[in-house]
Amino acid sequence: MSIRNLKSILILDAVTCAGVFALGLLAAAPVGALLGLPASVVAIGGWICLAAALAMLAAARQAVPNAALVRLIALGNLGWVAASLGVVAVFAAQMTGLGIAVVIAQAVAVLGFAIVEWKGAGATPNAIAA
């Protein structure tokens, strides 16, 4: 994978995180009601995504994204996937069908980001030193 492609993936991941942050900040209650989740879960997810987006943008702004930082981002994404599955396990009885579908679908998408970012970290010149 080229450095340019890795940066594009990191930026796309950051944009999706920023969207989740915006929803969590501005619309936690309506989104929570739509998904069948407590508004606090939606809001907390949004704040987590803000932190992740900032790390992603920091990596994407580097001339060559630091392999260790990109791997940390990928591991954070795996943590998000695990947390998403945990949310479904804990709240499934109260979640709407749409809520379950959305949480599972975004977990699969984030897993895709994690895999591609991990592979991209291994392709950077500084990966040998990491």
C-alpha positions as CSV (number, residue, x, y, z in Angstrom):
1,M,0.0,0.0,0.0
2,S,1.3,3.4,-0.8
3,I,1.7,6.2,1.8
4,R,-0.9,8.2,-0.1
5,N,-3.4,5.4,0.1
6,L,-2.8,5.0,3.8
7,K,-3.2,8.7,4.4
8,S,-6.5,8.6,2.5
9,I,-7.8,5.7,4.6
10,L,-6.8,7.5,7.8
11,I,-8.6,10.6,6.7
12,L,-11.7,8.7,5.6
13,D,-11.7,6.9,9.0
14,A,-11.3,10.3,10.8
15,V,-14.2,11.7,8.8
16,T,-16.5,8.8,9.8
17,C,-15.4,9.3,13.4
18,A,-16.2,13.0,13.2
19,G,-19.6,12.1,12.0
20,V,-20.2,9.8,14.9
21,F,-18.9,12.5,17.3
22,A,-21.3,15.1,15.8
23,L,-24.3,12.7,16.2
24,G,-23.2,11.9,19.7
25,L,-22.8,15.5,20.6
26,L,-25.8,17.0,18.8
27,A,-28.4,14.2,18.6
28,A,-27.6,11.6,21.3
29,A,-31.3,11.4,22.5
30,P,-32.9,11.1,19.0
31,V,-30.3,8.7,17.7
32,G,-30.5,6.7,20.9
33,A,-34.3,6.5,20.6
34,L,-33.9,5.4,16.9
35,L,-31.5,2.7,17.8
36,G,-33.0,1.7,21.1
37,L,-29.9,2.7,23.1
38,P,-29.5,5.0,26.1
39,A,-28.5,8.5,24.9
40,S,-25.4,8.3,27.2
41,V,-24.1,5.3,25.2
42,V,-24.4,7.3,22.0
43,A,-22.8,10.3,23.6
44,I,-19.9,8.3,25.0
45,G,-19.3,6.7,21.6
46,G,-19.2,10.1,20.1
47,W,-16.5,11.4,22.5
48,I,-14.4,8.2,21.9
49,C,-14.6,8.9,18.2
50,L,-13.4,12.5,18.7
51,A,-10.2,11.2,20.3
52,A,-9.8,8.6,17.6
53,A,-10.3,11.1,14.8
54,L,-7.6,13.4,16.3
55,A,-5.1,10.5,16.3
56,M,-6.0,9.6,12.8
57,L,-5.6,13.1,11.5
58,A,-2.3,13.5,13.3
59,A,-1.0,10.3,11.6
60,A,-2.4,11.4,8.2
61,R,-0.6,14.8,8.5
62,Q,2.8,13.2,8.9
63,A,5.0,13.0,5.8
64,V,5.1,9.3,6.5
65,P,2.6,8.1,9.0
66,N,4.3,6.7,12.1
67,A,3.8,2.9,12.0
68,A,3.4,2.6,15.7
69,L,0.7,5.3,15.7
70,V,-1.1,3.6,12.8
71,R,-1.0,0.3,14.6
72,L,-2.4,1.9,17.8
73,I,-5.2,3.4,15.7
74,A,-5.9,-0.1,14.2
75,L,-5.9,-1.6,17.7
76,G,-8.3,1.1,18.9
77,N,-10.6,0.2,16.0
78,L,-10.5,-3.4,17.1
79,G,-11.4,-2.2,20.6
80,W,-14.4,-0.3,19.0
81,V,-15.5,-3.5,17.3
82,A,-15.4,-5.4,20.5
83,A,-17.2,-2.7,22.4
84,S,-19.9,-2.6,19.6
85,L,-20.5,-6.3,20.0
86,G,-20.6,-5.8,23.7
87,V,-23.2,-3.0,23.3
88,V,-25.4,-5.4,21.3
89,A,-24.9,-8.2,23.8
90,V,-25.9,-5.9,26.8
91,F,-28.7,-3.9,25.1
92,A,-30.1,-6.3,22.5
93,A,-33.4,-6.7,24.4
94,Q,-34.1,-3.0,24.2
95,M,-32.5,-2.2,20.9
96,T,-34.6,-1.8,17.7
97,G,-34.0,-4.0,14.7
98,L,-32.5,-1.0,13.0
99,G,-30.2,-0.4,16.0
100,I,-28.8,-3.9,16.0
101,A,-28.3,-3.7,12.2
102,V,-26.6,-0.3,12.4
103,V,-24.3,-1.3,15.3
104,I,-23.3,-4.6,13.6
105,A,-22.8,-2.9,10.2
106,Q,-20.6,-0.2,11.6
107,A,-18.6,-2.7,13.5
108,V,-17.9,-4.6,10.3
109,A,-16.9,-1.4,8.6
110,V,-14.5,-0.4,11.4
111,L,-13.0,-3.9,11.3
112,G,-12.3,-3.3,7.7
113,F,-10.5,0.0,8.6
114,A,-8.5,-1.8,11.3
115,I,-7.3,-4.5,8.9
116,V,-6.4,-2.0,6.1
117,E,-4.6,0.3,8.6
118,W,-2.7,-2.5,10.2
119,K,-1.5,-3.7,6.8
120,G,-0.7,-0.1,5.8
121,A,1.4,0.4,8.9
122,G,3.5,-2.6,7.9
123,A,4.1,-1.0,4.5
124,T,5.6,2.3,5.8
125,P,9.3,2.8,5.7
126,N,9.4,3.4,9.5
127,A,7.7,0.0,10.1
128,I,11.1,-1.7,10.2
129,A,12.1,0.6,13.1
130,A,8.8,0.1,14.9
